[in-house]
């Protein structure tokens, strides 16, 4: 998440569009890696959240 912050600060300082797009791609890469790490850890913490869908009829 530190890398996300650094990429965001770098993006805010860009004055050239092509460099801004490149930095935004780097920021997006770091965000995707952080989300993947989160989804990879959750099934080990709580087995019931391992990707199964809940029955929507129960919530009516």
C-alpha positions in Angstrom: 0.0 0.0 0.0 3.0 2.2 0.5 3.8 1.8 -3.2 0.2 2.8 -4.1 0.7 6.0 -2.2 4.0 6.7 -3.8 2.5 6.1 -7.3 -0.4 8.4 -6.5 1.9 11.2 -5.3 3.9 10.7 -8.5 0.7 10.8 -10.6 -0.3 14.1 -9.0 3.0 15.7 -10.0 2.8 14.7 -13.7 2.5 17.5 -16.3 2.9 15.3 -19.4 -0.1 13.1 -20.3 1.8 10.1 -21.5 3.8 10.0 -18.2 0.6 10.4 -16.2 -1.0 7.5 -18.0 2.1 5.3 -17.3 2.1 6.2 -13.6 -1.6 5.5 -13.5 -0.9 2.0 -14.9 1.7 1.4 -12.3 -0.7 2.5 -9.6 -3.4 0.2 -11.0 -0.9 -2.7 -10.9 -0.2 -2.1 -7.2 -3.9 -1.9 -6.5 -4.5 -5.2 -8.3 -1.7 -6.9 -6.3 -3.1 -5.6 -3.0 -6.6 -6.9 -3.9 -5.2 -10.3 -4.9 -3.3 -10.6 -1.7 -6.5 -9.9 0.2 -8.5 -12.5 -1.7 -5.8 -15.0 -1.2 -5.7 -14.7 2.6 -9.4 -14.6 3.4 -10.1 -18.3 2.8 -7.4 -19.2 5.3 -8.9 -16.9 8.0 -12.6 -17.7 7.5 -13.4 -21.0 5.7 -17.0 -19.9 5.1 -15.9 -17.0 2.9 -14.0 -19.2 0.4 -16.0 -18.1 -2.6 -19.3 -19.8 -2.0 -22.4 -17.9 -2.8 -24.9 -17.4 0.0 -28.5 -18.3 -0.6 -30.3 -15.1 -1.5 -33.7 -16.4 -0.5 -32.7 -16.5 3.2 -32.4 -12.7 3.3 -36.0 -11.9 2.2 
